[in-house]
Amino acid sequence: MAAPLEFTIEETIGVLSTSKSGWTRELNLVSWNGRPAKFDLRDWSPDHSKMGKGLTLTNEEIEQLRQLLDSMISD
């Protein structure tokens, strides 16, 4: 049996949207299983006890994403 997944939301950067059920899509800095925090984009239940599938990005990946988004806006 797999070990339980441990996480700590170290910083809430922002909420992108909220569903009618109260779940929020958030960008956070999250430490998974005691590892250094990474940027994390996923859906969370109102009390953060449950989560949906998400996307975890390193500092380098989030910077590349920022550059891609900036280039879309400036075009």
trRosetta pair geometry for C-beta under 8 A, 3 or more apart (Angstrom, degrees):
i j d omega theta_ij theta_ji phi_ij phi_ji
5 32 7.1 -35 -170 -157 95 93
5 33 6.9 -78 -151 -59 58 95
6 32 7.4 128 83 -168 59 46
6 33 5.2 104 55 -96 91 50
6 34 6.8 27 91 -29 126 77
7 30 5.5 -7 -169 -176 112 111
7 31 6.6 156 -155 82 57 55
7 32 5.3 -17 -102 -105 88 60
7 33 7.6 -20 -74 -31 58 49
8 30 6.9 157 78 -157 44 62
8 31 4.6 -2 54 53 97 105
8 37 7.8 -82 84 -89 91 103
9 12 6.3 30 162 -63 124 79
9 28 5.0 -45 -145 178 101 146
9 29 7.4 109 -167 74 57 54
9 30 5.5 -33 -103 -101 57 83
9 48 6.7 -76 -12 -157 142 148
10 28 7.6 135 46 166 61 94
10 29 4.7 -58 67 102 102 102
10 30 6.7 174 10 -101 84 24
10 31 5.8 74 -37 -16 116 100
10 37 4.7 -69 20 -91 143 151
11 28 6.5 166 87 -163 53 70
11 29 4.2 29 46 34 96 114
11 37 7.5 82 18 167 93 159
12 15 7.7 1 176 -47 115 78
12 26 6.4 -52 -146 -171 93 130
12 28 5.2 -35 -110 -108 51 95
13 26 7.6 136 51 174 75 82
13 27 4.4 -53 68 104 120 95
13 28 6.0 -171 8 -98 85 31
13 29 6.8 97 -40 -23 104 80
13 39 7.6 -1 -10 -134 150 92
14 26 6.9 180 96 -150 38 70
14 27 5.4 12 54 48 79 101
15 18 6.5 18 164 -55 130 91
15 24 4.9 -51 -140 -173 113 127
15 25 7.1 109 -166 72 65 52
15 26 5.2 -37 -104 -98 61 82
16 24 7.9 135 44 175 63 79
16 25 4.5 -51 60 97 107 103
16 26 6.8 -170 6 -91 83 26
16 27 6.7 81 -38 -19 105 93
16 41 7.9 34 -12 -150 140 102
17 24 7.1 173 89 -151 44 60
17 25 4.8 22 48 34 85 112
18 22 6.9 -20 -174 -146 102 30
18 23 7.2 162 -154 84 58 40
18 24 5.0 -24 -100 -100 76 79
18 25 7.8 -142 -70 16 35 71
19 22 6.8 -37 73 30 78 21
19 23 4.7 10 33 55 119 88
19 24 7.6 -145 9 -74 76 33
19 43 7.7 23 -13 -145 125 123
22 45 7.4 37 103 -167 99 58
22 46 4.3 -20 145 -60 122 116
23 43 5.1 28 161 -180 121 106
23 44 6.4 169 -159 80 77 36
23 45 5.7 -45 -104 -103 86 40
23 46 7.0 -95 -84 -43 40 65
23 52 7.5 68 -177 -24 141 119
24 43 7.0 164 85 -149 32 61
24 44 5.5 -19 61 57 82 90
24 46 7.5 93 -9 -96 98 51
25 41 7.3 24 177 -177 89 81
25 42 7.2 -131 -142 130 66 19
25 43 5.2 -36 -90 -89 69 71
25 44 8.0 152 -97 13 23 73
26 41 7.4 -162 94 -137 41 50
26 42 7.0 -19 55 64 75 55
26 43 7.8 117 12 -117 75 25
26 44 5.7 -14 14 8 123 121
27 39 6.6 -10 -170 -169 93 96
27 40 7.3 155 -153 78 47 46
27 41 5.2 -13 -99 -95 74 83
28 39 7.6 152 83 -154 36 50
28 40 5.2 -26 67 63 83 98
29 37 4.3 49 165 158 95 132
29 38 7.1 176 -150 85 65 16
29 39 6.3 -40 -97 -92 63 49
29 40 7.1 125 -125 13 15 92
30 37 5.9 154 75 -146 18 86
30 38 6.6 -32 62 59 72 65
30 40 4.1 -9 17 3 122 148
30 56 7.4 -93 62 -116 113 106
31 34 6.6 16 157 -128 114 12
31 35 6.0 180 -164 69 77 54
31 36 6.7 -96 -117 171 93 13
31 37 4.5 -60 -63 -79 76 74
32 35 5.5 -10 68 41 70 109
32 38 7.5 -27 3 27 105 106
32 56 7.4 -36 -20 -112 140 155
35 38 7.9 -2 110 -17 110 102
38 56 4.9 62 104 -178 132 100
38 57 6.3 173 167 73 103 37
38 58 5.9 -55 -135 -93 111 44
38 59 7.9 -117 -132 -36 70 62
39 56 7.0 146 82 -161 54 52
39 57 4.4 -26 71 65 109 94
39 58 7.5 -45 24 41 94 2
39 59 7.5 126 -15 -83 108 43
39 61 7.6 -144 49 81 122 100
39 62 4.6 90 5 -71 159 136
40 54 5.8 44 -178 138 86 143
40 55 7.3 162 -152 84 48 47
40 56 5.1 -12 -102 -105 79 76
40 57 7.6 -172 -73 22 34 71
41 54 5.7 174 87 -166 48 100
41 55 4.8 -8 58 58 99 95
41 56 8.0 -170 23 -77 66 34
41 57 7.4 29 -3 -3 102 110
42 51 5.6 39 130 -176 133 108
42 52 5.5 -173 -179 71 94 78
42 53 6.7 -143 -132 113 111 26
42 54 2.5 -58 -74 -85 114 127
42 55 7.0 169 -63 20 81 56
43 51 6.7 145 86 -163 59 58
43 52 3.6 29 55 20 106 128
43 54 7.3 -164 16 -77 56 96
44 48 5.1 -7 -178 -108 126 66
44 50 7.4 143 -160 85 52 54
44 51 5.4 -21 -104 -106 66 79
44 52 7.6 -113 -58 12 33 82
45 48 6.5 -162 66 -62 75 15
45 49 5.7 -45 67 51 132 71
45 50 4.0 59 -16 53 130 93
45 51 7.2 -102 -2 -66 81 41
48 51 7.6 17 -159 -66 58 93
51 54 6.8 -44 164 -23 116 122
57 61 4.0 -133 -164 95 95 122
57 62 4.7 120 121 -58 128 82
57 65 6.8 -27 -152 -12 160 139
58 61 4.7 96 49 8 75 102
58 62 7.1 -142 91 -4 38 86
59 62 6.0 -57 -146 37 29 107
59 63 6.4 30 154 -19 64 107
60 63 5.8 -56 -150 36 30 112
60 64 6.5 31 152 -18 64 106
61 64 5.6 -52 -147 37 34 112
61 65 6.3 37 152 -20 66 104
62 65 5.5 -48 -147 36 35 115
62 66 6.4 42 150 -24 63 101
63 66 5.5 -48 -149 32 33 115
63 67 6.6 34 152 -18 63 103
64 67 5.7 -52 -150 35 33 112
64 68 6.5 35 151 -19 65 104
65 68 5.6 -54 -149 36 33 112
65 69 6.3 30 155 -16 66 106
66 69 5.9 -58 -147 39 29 108
66 70 6.1 32 154 -21 65 107
67 70 5.6 -52 -144 36 30 114
67 71 6.4 30 156 -19 64 105
68 71 5.9 -56 -150 34 29 109
68 72 6.7 32 151 -22 62 103
69 72 5.6 -51 -152 30 36 114
69 73 6.6 31 153 -17 66 105
70 73 5.9 -59 -151 36 33 109
70 74 6.2 20 157 -12 68 112
71 74 5.9 -58 -137 43 32 105
71 75 6.4 44 160 -37 64 103
72 75 6.2 -51 -153 17 27 115
